[in-house]
Amino acid sequence: MTVLNVAEPAYMDDPDLRIFREGVAKFLSKAATEKRIEGWREAGMVERAFWTEAGQAGILGVSVPAEFGGGGGDYRHDLIVFEEVARHGVAGFAASLHNGIVVPYVVSHGTEEQKHRWLPGLSSGELVSAIAMSEPDTGSDLQNIRTTALKSGNGYRINGAKTFISSGQLANFIIVAAKTDPSLGGKGVSLLVVETDKAEGFRRGRKLKKLGQDAADTSELFFDDVFVPADNLLGETEGRGFIQLMSELPRERLTIAAQAVTAIDLALEVTLDYVKNRKAFGKAILEFQNTQFVLAGLKAEATMAKVFVDYCVAELLAGRLDVTTAAMAKMLTTDLQGRVVDQCLQFHGGMGYMDETPISRMYRDARISRIYGGSNEIMRLLIARTL
Ligand SMILES: Cc1cc2nc3c(=O)[nH]c(=O)nc-3n(C[C@H](O)[C@H](O)[C@H](O)COP(=O)(O)OP(=O)(O)OC[C@H]3O[C@@H](n4cnc5c(N)ncnc54)[C@H](O)[C@@H]3O)c2cc1C
């Protein structure tokens, strides 16, 4: 952290983690050059080759146990990857989705056989992952998904449409939420793995144009009678999809919260740099009391957010982070991120509105964090249940 001078939490005080961070930063500086990133933004997606390079550099599957071909680390290693990716401006590279959201489903809920089958590829970059829950007619209300996966011979036939799926164009390993028993509502939802190379009837739709996250591909997916073998059902029992989704939510939401804090820090950093150098009425913009007071308030709130996220990480590492606390972290940090980037853009004046200015992109990129991973209204619902 540069602007937020919060002491490093005790759980990060480990020389191996420092070496790991240096390795990640070195790889990104070398492989994710400014020119390459610009190309990804223009193309609306990261090059497939970069995933393989990232796998070879050991930054995929960092918290996957070594016996399954992973890095053998834990959530601290994941955090380092997320932070370094953000600091290098490689926001479109969905390492946080892959390492922090999809791969943990296999680690936590896969059978031994599934872990051996998939985790090595997910760690090497041979498999790029996505998770497909949202549909054209439902996002927040996942119990109402319409996609079905009905028993057929020695497997399932998947039918339905998904939308807004991150890495939808690149992914060749997709965890699909579908109803194996539509009569049971939420209790009939299961998670099934579609290996796209083997899936006849699977089709990728449009790469959707969107407000921000230019290099991240977000797509429609279609499943027309796609057959998957029975052993692609994640875990051993049908109908456990919702329980599996719920059990992973604290980590997913904490990941979004941690990314929000990094984004806040970066926004404050570029803004301080700007207001110290830009002059108006014979003074640096920072010398106006309004600038100082507003930035002081934001820095204080950001410091509080960082301390809370550090606490949540410690709770997660201890196996205690609950759904409500994670929802609070996601809601507070992403709401704050929205206010910070808006105010920081204001301090840039007209330059803040220009694409070439980093704060402009940070402003656009930030908007999604209040919507995905469970919208902030849904976070409020979850917290309200504990009142
Ligand atoms: C860039 C991007 C990437 C995404 N990546 C993925 C992905 O990889 N995989 C995936 O499955 N999905 C993904 N999504 C989808 C995302 O998770 C959903 O957009 C999100 O969950 C909200 O669902 P929705 O869009 O259907 O909104 P809706 O559920 O239709 O909600 C619309 C509005 O109503 C509010 N609302 C809904 N229910 C309530 C309630 N009970 N009380 C109060 N307010 C409520 C919501 O908060 C929201 O403001 C992505 C979306 C985007 C934009």
The ligand as a Tripos MOL2 file, in Angstrom:
@<TRIPOS>MOLECULE
LIG
   53    58     1     0     0
SMALL
NO_CHARGES

@<TRIPOS>ATOM
      1 C1        -18.8980   -7.2970  -16.0630 C.3       1 LIG1
      2 C2        -19.7470   -8.3710  -15.4670 C.ar      1 LIG1
      3 C3        -19.1830   -9.6020  -15.1910 C.ar      1 LIG1
      4 C4        -19.9850  -10.6290  -14.6680 C.ar      1 LIG1
      5 N1        -19.4370  -11.8850  -14.5020 N.ar      1 LIG1
      6 C5        -20.2680  -12.9170  -14.1840 C.ar      1 LIG1
      7 C6        -19.7770  -14.2710  -14.1990 C.ar      1 LIG1
      8 O1        -18.6060  -14.5270  -14.4770 O.2       1 LIG1
      9 N2        -20.6530  -15.2590  -13.9090 N.ar      1 LIG1
     10 C7        -21.9680  -15.0260  -13.6160 C.ar      1 LIG1
     11 O2        -22.7000  -15.9720  -13.3710 O.2       1 LIG1
     12 N3        -22.4490  -13.7500  -13.5920 N.ar      1 LIG1
     13 C8        -21.6390  -12.7060  -13.8760 C.ar      1 LIG1
     14 N4        -22.1280  -11.4220  -13.8990 N.ar      1 LIG1
     15 C9        -23.5300  -11.1890  -13.5580 C.3       1 LIG1
     16 C10       -23.7090  -10.5340  -12.2050 C.3       1 LIG1
     17 O3        -23.3680  -11.4190  -11.1850 O.3       1 LIG1
     18 C11       -25.1660  -10.0430  -12.1370 C.3       1 LIG1
     19 O4        -25.2760   -8.9470  -13.0400 O.3       1 LIG1
     20 C12       -25.5670   -9.6250  -10.7350 C.3       1 LIG1
     21 O5        -25.6350  -10.7350   -9.8700 O.3       1 LIG1
     22 C13       -26.9380   -8.9080  -10.7240 C.3       1 LIG1
     23 O6        -27.8930   -9.6720  -11.3940 O.3       1 LIG1
     24 P1        -28.7750   -9.0090  -12.5490 P.3       1 LIG1
     25 O7        -27.8670   -8.2960  -13.4680 O.co2     1 LIG1
     26 O8        -29.6400  -10.0620  -13.1110 O.co2     1 LIG1
     27 O9        -29.6390   -7.9160  -11.8220 O.3       1 LIG1
     28 P2        -31.0830   -8.1640  -11.1840 P.3       1 LIG1
     29 O10       -31.0510   -9.3450  -10.3070 O.co2     1 LIG1
     30 O11       -32.1040   -8.1010  -12.2470 O.co2     1 LIG1
     31 O12       -31.2190   -6.8590  -10.2710 O.3       1 LIG1
     32 C14       -31.5130   -5.5590  -10.7860 C.3       1 LIG1
     33 C15       -31.4480   -4.5650   -9.6240 C.3       1 LIG1
     34 O13       -32.4170   -4.9330   -8.6350 O.3       1 LIG1
     35 C16       -31.7810   -5.0990   -7.3850 C.3       1 LIG1
     36 N5        -32.4340   -6.2010   -6.6410 N.ar      1 LIG1
     37 C17       -32.5920   -7.4870   -7.0450 C.ar      1 LIG1
     38 N6        -33.1930   -8.1850   -6.0760 N.ar      1 LIG1
     39 C18       -33.4250   -7.3320   -5.0460 C.ar      1 LIG1
     40 C19       -34.0050   -7.4640   -3.7540 C.ar      1 LIG1
     41 N7        -34.4730   -8.6320   -3.3330 N.pl3     1 LIG1
     42 N8        -34.0740   -6.3740   -2.9570 N.ar      1 LIG1
     43 C20       -33.5780   -5.1950   -3.3790 C.ar      1 LIG1
     44 N9        -33.0060   -5.0010   -4.5920 N.ar      1 LIG1
     45 C21       -32.9220   -6.0550   -5.4040 C.ar      1 LIG1
     46 C22       -30.3280   -5.4480   -7.7100 C.3       1 LIG1
     47 O14       -29.4830   -5.1310   -6.6380 O.3       1 LIG1
     48 C23       -30.0900   -4.5620   -8.9190 C.3       1 LIG1
     49 O15       -29.7830   -3.2680   -8.4820 O.3       1 LIG1
     50 C24       -21.3480  -10.3800  -14.3760 C.ar      1 LIG1
     51 C25       -21.8930   -9.1250  -14.6330 C.ar      1 LIG1
     52 C26       -21.1180   -8.1410  -15.2000 C.ar      1 LIG1
     53 C27       -21.7770   -6.8290  -15.5420 C.3       1 LIG1
@<TRIPOS>BOND
     1     1     2 1
     2     2     3 ar
     3     2    52 ar
     4     3     4 ar
     5     4     5 ar
     6     4    50 ar
     7     5     6 ar
     8     6     7 ar
     9     6    13 1
    10     7     8 2
    11     7     9 ar
    12     9    10 ar
    13    10    11 2
    14    10    12 ar
    15    12    13 ar
    16    13    14 ar
    17    14    15 1
    18    14    50 ar
    19    15    16 1
    20    16    17 1
    21    16    18 1
    22    18    19 1
    23    18    20 1
    24    20    21 1
    25    20    22 1
    26    22    23 1
    27    23    24 1
    28    24    25 2
    29    24    26 1
    30    24    27 1
    31    27    28 1
    32    28    29 2
    33    28    30 1
    34    28    31 1
    35    31    32 1
    36    32    33 1
    37    33    34 1
    38    33    48 1
    39    34    35 1
    40    35    36 1
    41    35    46 1
    42    36    37 ar
    43    36    45 ar
    44    37    38 ar
    45    38    39 ar
    46    39    40 ar
    47    39    45 ar
    48    40    41 1
    49    40    42 ar
    50    42    43 ar
    51    43    44 ar
    52    44    45 ar
    53    46    47 1
    54    46    48 1
    55    48    49 1
    56    50    51 ar
    57    51    52 ar
    58    52    53 1
@<TRIPOS>SUBSTRUCTURE
     1 LIG1         1 GROUP 0 **** ****
